[in-house]
Amino acid sequence: MKRVGILHPGAMGAAIGGALLSAGHEVLWDARGRSEATAARAARFTDAGADLFTRSEVVLSICPPDRALDVAASAAGFGGVYVDANAIAPATAARIALEHYVDGGIVGSPAAPRLYLSGARAAEVAALFAGTTVDARVLEGDPYSASALKMLYAAWTKGTAALLLAIEAAAGEFGVAPELHAEWADSQPDLAGRLERAQSAADTKGWRWAGEMREIAATFGAAGLPPGFHTAAAEVYERDR
């Protein structure tokens, strides 16, 4: 049994924490300054308050990407294993200067997520989830390969969703939305459903995805590829708020 801290129990963090509980681990969190909704999600966890880092053997950071570095900074001096499972670029992950760092990337829904892990102690973290709803997969090689995989996966799923939102907005401006939808029905019948899902997701998560698009743009730039599409995708999500 391990004592695992969760920063912070949003929908995904609460699901990850629940999986750890089911495996027999103690799950800690810090209730200070958190909302009632967060407290409700974390009702089964132990509120360690300011002692979260001193009481935890492993800490998982699951937060909006533009908060990842600040959350990591709050862990300065932590001697246990720190897992950053946020949607950040490999170069951003490399800025987290903690001794026992494990890079993470989450793909899928809270009900059955896949947690990709890389770094020297990745296998140790993956073992925490044995027999749970979390499919933990260790990536060999570069210590930041989990972040790279997450970025490239989301580049397609959330990037193309932003493209559909932009197309729909432009079609409305030019007055051809009904005709475009009719053409989709004839030649691209899956796009109407994809657009509906993109609109629904943007309504609730667009504020978070804008930062993720910028991290993806940085990932493409680091690979020597044009970052512009995902920079524009970030703007689409910000406009759609």
Secondary structure, 3 states (H helix, E strand, C coil): CCEEEEECCCHHHHHHHHHHHHCCCEEEECCCCCCHHHHHHCCCCEECHHHHHHHCCEEEECCCHHHHHHHHHCCCCCCCEEEECCCCCHHHHCCCCCCCEEEEEEECCCCCCEEEEECCCHHHHHHCCCCCCCEEEECCCCCCHHHHHHHHHHHHHHHHHHHHHHHHHHHHHHCCHHHHHHHHHHHCCCHHHHHHHHHHHHHHHHHHHHHHHHHHHHHHHHCCCCCHHHHHHHHHHHHCC
